[in-house]
Amino acid sequence: MAVKGSSTALSDELFEYLVNHFSVDDDLLRELKREAVKEGIPEIQISEEQAAFMQIFLKSIGAKRVLEIGTLAGYSAINMARALPENGQLITIEREPKHAAFAQKYIDKAGLHAKVHVLQGAALDILPTLTGEHFDFAFLDADKSNYTHYLEQCMRIVKRRGVIAADNAFAFGQLFEKNLTDKEAPAMIAFNEAVAKDARLQSMILPVGDGLMISYIK
């Protein structure tokens, strides 16, 4: 039982309830996950409950243009693109050629080739070329050591009153560990602290997946 004024802890039973009742996965997304494993692509895509939340969130803010940094297998890109209107556009950046090609294959299979554009290359090389762009929403889910750099680029191209989200705000479950074993955990913890102090943003971590940082641009 939750203490009054606190959040209810997400037990395995509650998590199963969420996924069973509100999952957005369909046959194509389940196939994507299976084939990605066969191709040796890391199983580090966003969780099913994150995907469901992000679809609802994008619809609720009326997002038309979305930027994603870190495509991986295309799971999150497909989910987000499905939440956009017919004239919506999603640009997703992926450093690894193999991952970008795999994602493009499933984006095409999902019938989203006209809505989703995969840019292959290093995000810090590509982002400065996005001039005159105005995105409603940006999602960071790539190398954590560059999150602060990605944030600054997003502040330039995401419109005022837009939203920037960042995955793994719980630092792979090591937020309070003294001896960090994940090499990217320190960078994620530092990013959290920087965002919390950034006067340009109003931010909150949602306890879905490994923690989803949501920042509103004032």
N, C-alpha and C positions, 0 to 999 in steps of 0.2 A: 504494500500500500504506500502511495506517495505521501510525503509530508505536505501539509497544507502550504501553498505558496511555492511549491517546487514542482519540477517536471516529473512525470512518471518514467521510471527507468525502462528502457526498451529491452524487454526480455526476449529470449528466442521465440517464445510463444506469440508475443505481440508482433515481432518481426514477421513471422510466418503468416500471421493474420493480414498484415499490411500487403505483403507480396501476393498472397492468394486472392485478395479482394481488389487490389488496385494496380496490379502490374500492367505495364503498357507493352510488354514483350509479346510479339506475335511469331508466327512460324519463321518469317524472314530474319528477325532479330535473333531468334534462338539458333538458326542456322549460322548466322554471322558469328556468334560466339563459339559454336563448335568448330567451324572452319578456321577461325582465328587461332584457336589452340593448336590445330593440326599444322598451321603455318608457323608456329613458334612465336606468335605475337603474344606478349605478356597479358595475363588476365587482370588488367588494372583499369578497365573501363569503369565508368560511374555505375553505381548500383541501380537496381530496378526502381527503388523508391525515389532515388534522386531523379531518374529519368521522368517519372510520373510528376514529381513536383515541378521540374523545370518546364514541362509542357504546360502545366496549369499556369505557372508564373508568367511565361512568355505570352500566353493568350490573355492573361489578365492585364498586362501592361500594354497590350496591343503592339508588340514588337514586330517590326517589319524587316529590320536589318540586324543580323547577329554576326559577331566575330568569335571564332573559337581558336585558341592557341593550344595545339596538341590534339591531333585527329585520332591517333592510334588506329583502331580498326574501323572507325566510323560509327560506332554505336551511339555516342552522344550526338554527333552531327545529324544522324538520321532522326533521332528522337526530337531534337530541337527544330529541325526543318519541318517536321510534320505538324508542329504547332504554329507555323507561320502561315500568313494568308497566301493566296495564289501568287501575288506579286511580291512576296517576301524573298529575301536573299540571305544566304548564310555563307560566309567565307571562313574556311578552316585551313589552318596552317600545320603542316606535318614535316618534320625534319627527315625522317627515314623514308627513302624511296619505296621500300617494300611495303611499309605500312600505308603510305599514300596510295599506292596502286591497289592494295586490297580494299581500302576504304572506298576508292572510286568505283570499284567493281560492285560493291553492295549498295552504294548510293545510286548507281544506275539501275540495279535490280529493284530498288525501292521506288523507281520512277521519279527520282528527285534530281536528275542530272541538270535540269534547267534552273533549279533553285539553289543547289549547293555547288560551290566552287572550291576545289581542293588546290591549295598552293603548296608545292613541295619545296622545302628549303628551310633554312634557319630562320626562326621568327624574328630575331633581332636584325636580320638582313631585310626581311620582307616588310615588317611593320612600318619602317620609315618611308617606304614607297607608297603607302596607303594615304595619299594626300587628298584632301577634299572629301574624305569619307566621313560619314556621320552615322554611327551605329547606335542602336537602342540598347544593346546588351552585349557584353563580352564575357567569355568564359575562359578562364585560365586553367589548364590541366596538362602542363608540360613540366619541364625541368624546374624544380623549385628554386634553385640557386638564382634563376633569372626572373623570378616573380616580381620583384620590385621594379626591374627594368620594363617588364611587360606592363605593369600597372601604369607607369609613366607614359608609355606609348598609348595605352588605352585612354588615359585622361585627355590625350590630345584628340582622339578620334571618336570617342563615345560622347554623345551629346549630353549637355547639362540636363539633370534629372533622369539620366540614364542609369543603368545598373551594371556593375562589374562583379562577377562571381569567381571564386577561386576554390578549387577542390583540394582536399586533404588538409583542411584547417586543423584537424586533430593530430596532425603530424604522424600519420600511420599508427595511431594508438599510443604514441610515445610522448605525448604532450607534457607529462609530468615525470617521465623517467629520468633518473640521474645519469645512467649509462646508456646513451643512445646507440642503438645498433643499426638504424637505418641512416645511410649517409645523407639523405635529403631532409631528415627531420630537423636538424638545426636551422637550415634555411627557412623551413616552413614556420618554425617558431618565431624566428626573427621577422618574417613577413607579417605574421599576426600582430606582433607588437607595433610594427610600423603602421599598419592599417588602423589599429586602435587609436593611435595618436594623430592620425592624419585629419586635420581640420576641414579638409575639402570633402570628406566622406562621412556618411552615417552608416555604420557597419554593425553586423550581427552574424554570429556563426549559428547556422541551423544544424541540429544534430541528426543529419541524414547521411548515410554512407560513412565516409571518414571525416565528416564535418565539411559543410559548405559555407564558405565566407560569402556573405552578400553585402555589397557596398553600394549605397545610393550616392550619386554625385549631386551635391547640393547646388 
